[in-house]
Amino acid sequence: MKNLRGTIMVCGRKLFCIFALVLVTTAGSYGQKQKVQNRPYADLRFFHYGFFFGVHAQSMALSNNGYVDPDTGEQWLVSNDRYDPGFTVGLVGEWRLTENFAFRVLPTMHFATKHLTFREQATCARQYQDIKSTYIALPVNIKFTPPRINNYRPYFIAGINPMYDLTIKDQENIMVRPFNLGLEFGFGCDRYLPYFKFIPEIKFCLGLSDILQTDRKALRDQAKQIFTKSVRNAKTSMIVLTFYFE
């Protein structure tokens, strides 16, 4: 199965092309037909807030280093072999910088599980591990928004995403660090309704930090050291589909 990081790049290019095509088509029809605008002064406020919820697919990219245990001759390979859906919920606060740029802070919680498979090369023996994560995140984004088209206004976002995992366990084959820093980018579209804005958004998050915990001296079962020694690094990736209400 392909790494989610590569999937993110492929999906991102396809979705960007579709989004750009929709934007160009809508912009072409803008001069032909004007509609009554809902909430015409909503974007003139210096600050506004809202909430959001959504779903995501999260993965862990693990690099195997080919380590062979000198005593047993075992060589283990580890992979994140499936994508388990997760749930996302949070708040958004947005400050208007200029007509086209805004600054956003999004306190967020992500609930997810990552499934790892360990396979021994010679015997094909397998072991499994589910890493349950409850991330508290505080993404900070810059939002670029082209001019409004009737009751729609597409936008693009980019920023950083520090996260902290509240559910780290000590006794596992692979243990990860709780803190993670990621780069995120995406796009969405403000939909102006009579009483609020409804905003679908898709976002891609690429982990920058190596979250592999290599200090395993406190393990009661020292035989599990081989799993950590077999992995060079571990980084997370995530695709998030969210729905905002502002």
GIVEN-V120398 format. One record per residue. RES is the residue in one small letter. OMEGA is omega in whole degrees, -180 to 180 (999 if undefined). Layout:
# GIVEN-V120398
RES|OMEGA  RES|OMEGA
This chain:
# GIVEN-V120398
m|-177  k|177  n|-179  l|179  r|176  g|178  t|179  i|-177  m|180  v|179  c|-179  g|180  r|-180  k|-179  l|178  f|179  c|179  i|-179  f|179  a|179  l|178  v|180  l|-179  v|180  t|180  t|180  a|180  g|-180  s|-177  y|-178  g|-177  q|-175  k|177  q|178  k|176  v|-176  q|171  n|176  r|-174  p|-177  y|-176  a|-176  d|180  l|179  r|179  f|-179  f|170  h|-174  y|179  g|178  f|-180  f|171  f|-179  g|179  v|179  h|171  a|-174  q|-180  s|176  m|178  a|-178  l|178  s|177  n|-178  n|177  g|-178  y|177  v|180  d|-177  p|-178  d|-175  t|-177  g|-179  e|174  q|-176  w|173  l|-178  v|178  s|171  n|-163  d|176  r|-179  y|177  d|-180  p|178  g|-177  f|-178  t|177  v|180  g|179  l|178  v|171  g|-174  e|177  w|179  r|178  l|177  t|179  e|-175  n|-177  f|178  a|179  f|-176  r|171  v|-172  l|173  p|-169  t|169  m|177  h|177  f|-175  a|175  t|176  k|-177  h|180  l|175  t|177  f|-177  r|178  e|-171  q|-173  a|-174  t|-175  c|174  a|-176  r|169  q|-176  y|178  q|172  d|177  i|178  k|-176  s|168  t|-176  y|163  i|-175  a|176  l|179  p|175  v|-173  n|164  i|-177  k|176  f|-175  t|173  p|180  p|-179  r|177  i|-175  n|-180  n|178  y|175  r|180  p|180  y|177  f|180  i|175  a|180  g|179  i|-174  n|173  p|-178  m|177  y|-178  d|-178  l|-169  t|178  i|178  k|-177  d|-171  q|178  e|177  n|176  i|178  m|-177  v|177  r|-177  p|-175  f|-179  n|178  l|-177  g|173  l|-179  e|178  f|-179  g|-179  f|180  g|-179  c|174  d|177  r|-175  y|176  l|-176  p|-174  y|180  f|175  k|173  f|-169  i|169  p|-178  e|172  i|-173  k|-180  f|-177  c|180  l|-180  g|177  l|-175  s|170  d|-174  i|179  l|177  q|-176  t|180  d|-177  r|-176  k|-177  a|-179  l|174  r|178  d|-176  q|178  a|180  k|177  q|-176  i|-178  f|178  t|-179  k|-178  s|-176  v|180  r|179  n|-180  a|179  k|-177  t|173  s|-175  m|169  i|-174  v|172  l|-175  t|178  f|-178  y|172  f|-176  e|999
